[in-house]
Amino acid sequence: MEPTQVVVGDVEAGRAARIKREVVKLIKGVSTNTFDLADLLYEVKSKNFHVEWQFTSFSKYLKSLTELGMKYSKAYYLFRITENCISAGLKREEYEPVGLTKLRAISRLKPGGEYNGVPMPLVIRELTLKALNMTPEEVEFEVDTILGMTEEESMVWVNLKVKKLARENVIRPAISLCKKNCPESQLVDEDGTVIEMSDGAAVESICADYLSDPNWNPEESNEKDGSGNPSDNMDIVESGGTSS
């Protein structure tokens, strides 16, 4: 079966070529306006220019930009910012003053579906317009609330101080191995491309695996010896090593 060919008119082909050059220039810092890059990435996706450039998916095109120094995650959220704002009927002069930090948080919302009976494009529009007078933390909280990620489902930071050798030789390799072996925990984007699970999700999976391993969860000593009294080891732990 012959591959499907995408035919782009002369005008569109010229536009596609110009956009490809502009994207490279913006990434390399010829222009410092990040919103220009976001708009171009949105145009690439909406007009399927990436197909003309021989990329089988938009995600693969974004990943190719890493060769120019643009992280995939940044390229993706820039595209999502413009996509969200256009779906919400917002003009650039309305959302650009909000700033990238807040807009990136809002970009976690998807324009499809609804929230409390309100179509998501309207929810995104309202939040974006009022975000100008909100702190980044307030915007994050509202986004988490809409996504149902509050209270026990809220995201928190876990900061650990470890030796550099432990980080490089143990922790990072373990996280990478977990990501490699947990495909069911990975996300799939709208192109069907697998998005690598986060470090936090990998650490959670590693900890859950450790907790579920019966080798690390032996029966309590008092159940083994039938004495009904805590073992000597438990006394040491509970006393914290202090003596009277």
N, C-alpha and C positions, 0 to 999 in steps of 0.2 A: 504494500500500500504506500503510495507516494505521500511524502510529508505535505501538510497543508501550507500553501504559500500565502503570505499576507501581502496584499498589493497596496502600496501607499502612493497616492497621487504625487505629481511633481512638486506641488506646493508643499504638501505635507513632508515629502522626502527632504526638501530643502530645510524645512523647519526642524526636522529630526536631526539633520546633520549639525545645524546651528546649536541645538540644545545639547548635543553630545559634547561639542566644544565648550559650551558655557559651563556645563557641569564640571568638566575638568578644571576650567579656570577658577571656578568658585571654590572647589575643594583645595586647590593649590594656593588659595589666598589672594588671587588677583582682585577679587571683590570680597569685602568683609560682611556683606549683607546675607546672613544665613537664611532670611526669609525668601530671597531670590532663589536660592538653591532649593528650598522646600517647594516653591511654586513649580520649578522645573521638574523636580522629581515627580510631583503630582501629574504634570502634563505627560511625562514619559509613560506613567502607568495608565492614565486615562485614555491615551491615544495609541497604546501598545507599541510605542517606538522601540521598546526593548526587544520585541520580536523581530523587528527589522534589523536590529543589531545582532541577531543570531543568539539571543538568550531565550531559553525555553520558558523562563518564568521571570517575573519582576524581582523576586527574591534573589535569584541568581545574579541578576544585573546589579542589585544593591551590594551583594557580596563581592562582586568584581571591583567595586569602588575602594575596597580595602587596599588595593595596590596603589591607590593614590593617597592613602593616609586617612580615608574616611571609614570609621567603624560602622559595621552593619547596623548596630542598634541605633546609632545616631541618625543614619540615613533613613531608617525605617520610621523613627518617631517624627522626623521632619516631614516626611511624606504624610504621616497620619495627621499632623497638625493642619496642614492645608486641606486634606481630605475632610476632616471633621468640620473645619470652619466653612468650607464650601457647602457641605451637606446641611449646615445650620443657617445658610443664607447670609453669612457674615462677609463683609468686605475687609480687605487687608488693613485699611486704616482703622477698622474697628477692633481687630484682634492683635495687631502687631504691638501696640503699646502695652499689652498685658505682659509680654515678656516670655522668653523661651522656657524658663523654669516652670511657670504656672501652666503654660500651654502644653508642655510635655506631660504634666500630670493629667491634664484634661484629655490628652490624646489616648489615654488608656481606655476611655469610653468608646464604644462602637456606635455608629449612627443607626444601626438596625435595632428593631425592637422598641420597647417602651419602658418607662419607669413610673410606677404609680399611675398608670393610665395615660401618661404623657409621652408622645413620640420622642425617641431619643434625640433627633435633631433639634427639637425645641429645648430639651433639657441641656444639651451641649451649648446651644445659643445663649440661654439664660445664664448658665454658669460662666461662660466666657465673658459675657458683658459685665457681670458683677465682679469677676475675678480681679479687675483692675484695682478695686478698693479692698481686696482681701490679701492676707499674707499667704505665702506659699504653703504654710502648714494648714491654714484654713481650707485652701483649695484641695490639698491632698486628703484632708478629712472628708470633705464633701464628696470627692470622687470615691473614696473608700466606702462611704455610706451608700452611694448609688450602686456600687458593685457588691454590697453586702459583706464588706470586709471590715466590720467594726467589732468591738468587744473581743470575744475569743478568736474571731477570724481576722483581727487587725494585724498589720505587719509591724514587727518590732526589730530592733537591732540587737545583735549579740556580738559584743566586742571581746576578743580573746588576745591575750599577750602570750606569744610563744617564741621559741628560739627560731632564728632564721633557717637553720638546717632542718628543723622539724617542719617548718612551713614548706620549704622547697622539696624535701625528700619524703615527707609523709602526707601532710595535709593536702597539698595540691594534687599529687598523684592519686590520692584516694578519691578526691572529688572528681577528677577526670575519669577514673575507672568507673565510678558510680554513674556518671552521665552516659558513659559508653554502654553500660549494661542495664539501663532503666528506660528503654524506649517508650514504655507505656506511660511514663510520667512526663514525657516531652510534649510540647505544644506544637500544633500544626497551623501554619498561617493560611491566609485565604487562597494561596497558590498551591496548597498542599505540601509545601516544603516544611520539613521538621525544623523547629526552632529549638536550639539547645536549652535544656533545663537550667535554671539559675543555680548559682553556688549554694544559696540558701536551701533550695529544694533538695539538692544533692546531700548536703549535711543532714537535713531532716531524715532523708532516706537511710543514710548510713547509721544514724542514731536509732531509728526504728528497727533496722535489721539487727543491731546489737541487742536491743531490748527484747526482741522476739526470739533470740537464740537461747534455747534451754540450757546451753552450756554455761551461760552467764547469769542464769536465774535459778540457782539451786534452791532446794527446799530450805526453810528455816531450820537452824540447828535444833531448836526445841521440838520440831516435828520429827526430826530424825532420831534423836535420842529419847524422846518421850518424856523428858524431864519437866517440860512445861515452863522451864526457866530460860532466860536469855543466856546465850553462850558467853564465854569469856571475851571473845572477839567483839561481840556486840557491846559488852560493858566498856571496852576500851574506846570504841567509836563514840558511844554516848557520853562518856566522861570527858572526851576531848583530850585525854592524856594528862589530866590534872590530878593531883593527889591531895588528900586532905591532911 
